[in-house]
Amino acid sequence: MAAALGRQLSAFAAQVRQLATELSEDEFWTRPYPYGNTFGHLVLHLTGNLNYYIGAQMAGTGYVRDREREFGDPSRAPKAQVLQAMDEAVAMVVRTIGAQSAEDWTRDYRAVRTDEPNRVSMVLRCVEHFHHHLGQMIYLVKEHARQRSR
């Protein structure tokens, strides 16, 4: 199960990287709609989500999450740097879930903003969450392309 979840999360991250190649640095940080998030802020959010729920809570990394900054960071860091941080978070998750014993998976789980009862539930939720935002990213890239072609 850990290997399958790790492969799926890695595939989602690869798809995010591929989608990001279609965006300029400016588009990466620009909302194509008057509502919602930028592609870049969604990457920051996914990175923070994985680093907190899996890194801090399961791997003991000490990561301290600033969820509000994930959606509002004005720094506009280079796209490559933001994607590298996402890749590092995904690699950490793959290592962490690969190291779980059968007993670890069912251990009680506690974290802010979740009521998942155990580690397996939380990992499944993180993978599902990543996939949800990946769908949003697809729409953002399509809208940026549509706006460029006008």
Secondary structure by P-SEA (a helix, b strand, c coil): caaaaaaaaaaaaaaaaaaaaaccccccccccccccccaaaaaaaaaaaaaccccccccccccccaaaaaacccccccaaaaaaaaaaaaaaaaaaaaacccccccccccccccccccaaaaaaaaaaaaaaaaaaaaaaaaaaaaaaac
